[in-house]
Amino acid sequence: MTANPFTNRVSSLFGPARDVVPVVPSDTVGMANTAIGLYVETGGTVVMTTERGETRTVQVTDFSILPVGVLRVHSTGTTASGIHAMVLA
């Protein structure tokens, strides 16, 4: 059996994330856990609410990583797909 390097490690915003969770964009429901970043498979527009409560719109290319705290990815205006939240929980 392989040793688990996460066993005694304290989670850190500097990474690595503990899991990658698929995001279902929604205008009304936030993510279960605040993301420390997003990974986007197919580029386009991402509309999100940041950890500070600000709504931001960004354009991303395929296979982009957004290193920002995110509470929600909005469905209205988001055209990117294959969005995953990097989480510590």
MDTraj code that builds the backbone (N, CA, C; nanometers):
import mdtraj as md
import numpy as np

residues = "MET THR ALA ASN PRO PHE THR ASN ARG VAL SER SER LEU PHE GLY PRO ALA ARG ASP VAL VAL PRO VAL VAL PRO SER ASP THR VAL GLY MET ALA ASN THR ALA ILE GLY LEU TYR VAL GLU THR GLY GLY THR VAL VAL MET THR THR GLU ARG GLY GLU THR ARG THR VAL GLN VAL THR ASP PHE SER ILE LEU PRO VAL GLY VAL LEU ARG VAL HIS SER THR GLY THR THR ALA SER GLY ILE HIS ALA MET VAL LEU ALA".split()
xyz = np.array([
    [0.0843, -0.1177, 0.0000],
    [0.0000, 0.0000, 0.0000],
    [0.0890, 0.1242, 0.0000],
    [0.0518, 0.2228, -0.0786],
    [0.1275, 0.3464, -0.0897],
    [0.0962, 0.4389, 0.0272],
    [0.1991, 0.5049, 0.0787],
    [0.1787, 0.6022, 0.1871],
    [0.0997, 0.7206, 0.1349],
    [0.0113, 0.7750, 0.2174],
    [-0.0703, 0.8901, 0.1794],
    [-0.0020, 1.0170, 0.2279],
    [0.0480, 1.1020, 0.1376],
    [0.1173, 1.2240, 0.1789],
    [0.0244, 1.3278, 0.2423],
    [-0.1070, 1.3077, 0.2346],
    [-0.2030, 1.4025, 0.2914],
    [-0.2410, 1.3689, 0.4356],
    [-0.1980, 1.2549, 0.4855],
    [-0.2411, 1.2080, 0.6171],
    [-0.2218, 1.3115, 0.7268],
    [-0.1053, 1.3692, 0.7393],
    [-0.0772, 1.4660, 0.8462],
    [-0.0575, 1.6076, 0.7934],
    [-0.1035, 1.6330, 0.6739],
    [-0.0841, 1.7638, 0.6111],
    [-0.2010, 1.8555, 0.6437],
    [-0.1684, 1.9791, 0.6777],
    [-0.2703, 2.0811, 0.7010],
    [-0.3060, 2.1419, 0.5660],
    [-0.4358, 2.1551, 0.5363],
    [-0.4784, 2.2146, 0.4102],
    [-0.4304, 2.3584, 0.4016],
    [-0.3900, 2.3989, 0.2818],
    [-0.3360, 2.5332, 0.2602],
    [-0.3915, 2.5929, 0.1326],
    [-0.4126, 2.7236, 0.1349],
    [-0.4563, 2.7922, 0.0129],
    [-0.3488, 2.7899, -0.0948],
    [-0.2273, 2.7559, -0.0568],
    [-0.1173, 2.7483, -0.1527],
    [-0.1155, 2.6145, -0.2258],
    [-0.2093, 2.5258, -0.1886],
    [-0.2264, 2.4006, -0.2592],
    [-0.1477, 2.2887, -0.1954],
    [-0.1641, 2.1734, -0.2492],
    [-0.2568, 2.1411, -0.3565],
    [-0.3999, 2.1270, -0.3049],
    [-0.4924, 2.1333, -0.3983],
    [-0.6321, 2.1089, -0.3637],
    [-0.6453, 1.9638, -0.3199],
    [-0.7464, 1.9349, -0.2403],
    [-0.7698, 1.7977, -0.1943],
    [-0.8630, 1.7218, -0.2879],
    [-0.9390, 1.7957, -0.3704],
    [-1.0309, 1.7297, -0.4625],
    [-1.0659, 1.8258, -0.5751],
    [-1.1165, 1.7706, -0.6827],
    [-1.1662, 1.8475, -0.7969],
    [-1.3102, 1.8032, -0.8182],
    [-1.4040, 1.8984, -0.8082],
    [-1.5463, 1.8675, -0.8096],
    [-1.6119, 1.9331, -0.9315],
    [-1.6880, 1.8569, -1.0107],
    [-1.7587, 1.9181, -1.1233],
    [-1.8528, 2.0288, -1.0746],
    [-1.8592, 2.1371, -1.1505],
    [-1.9440, 2.2515, -1.1167],
    [-2.0663, 2.2512, -1.2074],
    [-2.1834, 2.2661, -1.1471],
    [-2.3069, 2.2871, -1.2224],
    [-2.3405, 2.4355, -1.2068],
    [-2.3199, 2.5151, -1.3128],
    [-2.3497, 2.6579, -1.3005],
    [-2.4945, 2.6827, -1.2591],
    [-2.5149, 2.7821, -1.1719],
    [-2.6481, 2.8164, -1.1221],
    [-2.6504, 2.9631, -1.0826],
    [-2.7595, 3.0288, -1.1131],
    [-2.7757, 3.1688, -1.0730],
    [-2.8246, 3.1825, -0.9300],
    [-2.8684, 3.0729, -0.8689],
    [-2.9279, 3.0817, -0.7353],
    [-2.8591, 2.9970, -0.6290],
    [-2.7876, 2.8931, -0.6691],
    [-2.7277, 2.8011, -0.5725],
    [-2.5759, 2.8077, -0.5811],
    [-2.5137, 2.8351, -0.4667],
    [-2.3683, 2.8374, -0.4611],
    [-2.3127, 2.6965, -0.4502],
    [-2.1812, 2.6852, -0.4592],
    [-2.1153, 2.5561, -0.4470],
    [-2.1158, 2.5117, -0.3011],
    [-2.1100, 2.3814, -0.2782],
    [-2.1104, 2.3272, -0.1419],
    [-1.9877, 2.3732, -0.0634],
    [-1.8749, 2.3868, -0.1310],
    [-1.7504, 2.4321, -0.0695],
    [-1.6909, 2.5441, -0.1538],
    [-1.6373, 2.6455, -0.0884],
    [-1.5698, 2.7528, -0.1610],
    [-1.4497, 2.6949, -0.2343],
    [-1.4396, 2.7237, -0.3622],
    [-1.3274, 2.6742, -0.4425],
    [-1.2052, 2.7628, -0.4206],
    [-1.0866, 2.7019, -0.4232],
    [-0.9635, 2.7807, -0.4192],
    [-0.9175, 2.8121, -0.5613],
    [-0.9894, 2.7573, -0.6582],
    [-0.9606, 2.7828, -0.7981],
    [-1.0563, 2.7033, -0.8847],
    [-1.0580, 2.7373, -1.0137],
    [-1.1398, 2.6645, -1.1106],
    [-1.0505, 2.6099, -1.2204],
    [-1.0870, 2.4938, -1.2699],
    [-1.0248, 2.4362, -1.3880],
    [-1.1335, 2.4287, -1.4940],
    [-1.1052, 2.4812, -1.6138],
    [-1.2041, 2.4874, -1.7217],
    [-1.1517, 2.4091, -1.8409],
    [-1.2271, 2.3066, -1.8828],
    [-1.1854, 2.2230, -1.9949],
    [-1.2066, 2.2911, -2.1305],
    [-1.3252, 2.3494, -2.1507],
    [-1.3574, 2.4128, -2.2787],
    [-1.3779, 2.5615, -2.2563],
    [-1.2977, 2.6414, -2.3220],
    [-1.2969, 2.7852, -2.3001],
    [-1.4252, 2.8559, -2.3379],
    [-1.4335, 2.9793, -2.2932],
    [-1.5493, 3.0642, -2.3170],
    [-1.5564, 3.1674, -2.2067],
    [-1.6762, 3.2072, -2.1720],
    [-1.6983, 3.3053, -2.0663],
    [-1.7342, 3.2337, -1.9370],
    [-1.6756, 3.2799, -1.8264],
    [-1.7120, 3.2306, -1.6938],
    [-1.7598, 3.3500, -1.6121],
    [-1.8832, 3.3413, -1.5649],
    [-1.9392, 3.4434, -1.4755],
    [-1.9422, 3.3809, -1.3369],
    [-1.8778, 3.4458, -1.2412],
    [-1.8651, 3.3865, -1.1083],
    [-1.8830, 3.4893, -0.9986],
    [-1.9164, 3.4406, -0.8787],
    [-1.9133, 3.5224, -0.7587],
    [-1.7883, 3.4819, -0.6833],
    [-1.7011, 3.5796, -0.6600],
    [-1.5756, 3.5510, -0.5922],
    [-1.5973, 3.5375, -0.4422],
    [-1.4969, 3.4911, -0.3738],
    [-1.5010, 3.4751, -0.2289],
    [-1.5313, 3.6075, -0.1594],
    [-1.4983, 3.7189, -0.2212],
    [-1.5257, 3.8521, -0.1655],
    [-1.6679, 3.8996, -0.1942],
    [-1.7460, 3.8171, -0.2675],
    [-1.8842, 3.8528, -0.2966],
    [-1.9031, 3.9368, -0.4214],
    [-1.8001, 3.9510, -0.5007],
    [-1.8072, 4.0296, -0.6245],
    [-1.8417, 3.9384, -0.7425],
    [-1.9260, 3.9867, -0.8326],
    [-1.9557, 3.9130, -0.9555],
    [-1.8547, 3.9560, -1.0607],
    [-1.7861, 3.8603, -1.1172],
    [-1.6824, 3.8865, -1.2178],
    [-1.7082, 3.8025, -1.3417],
    [-1.6724, 3.8581, -1.4566],
    [-1.6842, 3.7886, -1.5839],
    [-1.5463, 3.7837, -1.6476],
    [-1.5009, 3.6632, -1.6815],
    [-1.3704, 3.6467, -1.7443],
    [-1.3827, 3.5571, -1.8663],
    [-1.2941, 3.5805, -1.9609],
    [-1.2826, 3.4967, -2.0796],
    [-1.1654, 3.4019, -2.0586],
    [-1.1864, 3.2733, -2.0852],
    [-1.0796, 3.1754, -2.0671],
    [-1.0652, 3.0895, -2.1920],
    [-0.9471, 3.0334, -2.2070],
    [-0.9207, 2.9413, -2.3168],
    [-0.9396, 2.7984, -2.2670],
    [-0.9309, 2.7032, -2.3575],
    [-0.9386, 2.5628, -2.3193],
    [-0.8307, 2.5301, -2.2165],
    [-0.8652, 2.4464, -2.1206],
    [-0.7745, 2.3951, -2.0179],
    [-0.7146, 2.5068, -1.9312],
    [-0.7991, 2.6033, -1.8951],
    [-0.7552, 2.7163, -1.8123],
    [-0.7677, 2.6847, -1.6639],
    [-0.6804, 2.7451, -1.5854],
    [-0.6877, 2.7404, -1.4403],
    [-0.7042, 2.8837, -1.3914],
    [-0.8091, 2.9057, -1.3116],
    [-0.8348, 3.0369, -1.2518],
    [-0.8044, 3.0266, -1.1027],
    [-0.6928, 3.0823, -1.0567],
    [-0.6557, 3.0706, -0.9154],
    [-0.7227, 3.1788, -0.8299],
    [-0.8539, 3.1650, -0.8132],
    [-0.9305, 3.2650, -0.7372],
    [-1.0361, 3.1925, -0.6533],
    [-1.0639, 3.2450, -0.5347],
    [-1.1685, 3.1878, -0.4506],
    [-1.3045, 3.2126, -0.5131],
    [-1.3853, 3.1071, -0.5285],
    [-1.5136, 3.1183, -0.5974],
    [-1.6241, 3.0546, -0.5131],
    [-1.7344, 3.1294, -0.4968],
    [-1.8516, 3.0804, -0.4247],
    [-1.9559, 3.0203, -0.5186],
    [-1.9677, 3.0783, -0.6400],
    [-2.0714, 3.0355, -0.7346],
    [-2.0248, 3.0622, -0.8769],
    [-2.0592, 2.9704, -0.9663],
    [-2.0454, 2.9936, -1.1098],
    [-2.1869, 3.0107, -1.1623],
    [-2.2148, 3.1252, -1.2219],
    [-2.3490, 3.1586, -1.2695],
    [-2.3780, 3.0902, -1.4035],
    [-2.5028, 3.0492, -1.4195],
    [-2.5421, 2.9898, -1.5477],
    [-2.5632, 3.0976, -1.6540],
    [-2.6226, 3.2109, -1.6139],
    [-2.6447, 3.3189, -1.7096],
    [-2.5115, 3.3829, -1.7468],
    [-2.4783, 3.3775, -1.8735],
    [-2.3551, 3.4385, -1.9227],
    [-2.2374, 3.3438, -1.9305],
    [-2.2416, 3.2302, -1.8620],
    [-2.1309, 3.1342, -1.8679],
    [-2.1469, 3.0466, -1.9913],
    [-2.0456, 3.0509, -2.0786],
    [-2.0459, 2.9682, -2.1989],
    [-1.9375, 2.8606, -2.1938],
    [-1.8404, 2.8769, -2.1055],
    [-1.7368, 2.7742, -2.0886],
    [-1.8009, 2.6484, -2.0330],
    [-1.7374, 2.5350, -2.0562],
    [-1.7930, 2.4099, -2.0046],
    [-1.6818, 2.3221, -1.9489],
    [-1.7232, 2.2150, -1.8838],
    [-1.6256, 2.1282, -1.8202],
    [-1.5558, 2.2013, -1.7073],
    [-1.6339, 2.2729, -1.6253],
    [-1.5789, 2.3527, -1.5152],
    [-1.5709, 2.2657, -1.3905],
    [-1.4579, 2.2719, -1.3239],
    [-1.4352, 2.1957, -1.2012],
    [-1.3822, 2.2884, -1.0937],
    [-1.4314, 2.2710, -0.9713],
    [-1.3849, 2.3486, -0.8569],
    [-1.2745, 2.2733, -0.7861],
    [-1.1633, 2.3406, -0.7596],
    [-1.0569, 2.2843, -0.6786],
    [-1.0875, 2.3198, -0.5336],
    [-1.1031, 2.2178, -0.4476],
    [-1.1477, 2.2425, -0.3107],
    [-1.0521, 2.1797, -0.2098],
    [-1.0579, 2.2337, -0.0884],
    [-0.9765, 2.1818, 0.0215],
    [-1.0545, 2.0858, 0.1092],
    [-1.1878, 2.0930, 0.1066],
    [-1.2704, 2.0088, 0.1936],
    [-1.2805, 1.8680, 0.1419],
])
top = md.Topology()
chain = top.add_chain()
for i, resn in enumerate(residues, 1):
    res = top.add_residue(resn, chain, resSeq=i)
    for name in ("N", "CA", "C"):
        top.add_atom(name, md.element.get_by_symbol(name[0]), res)
traj = md.Trajectory(xyz[None], top)
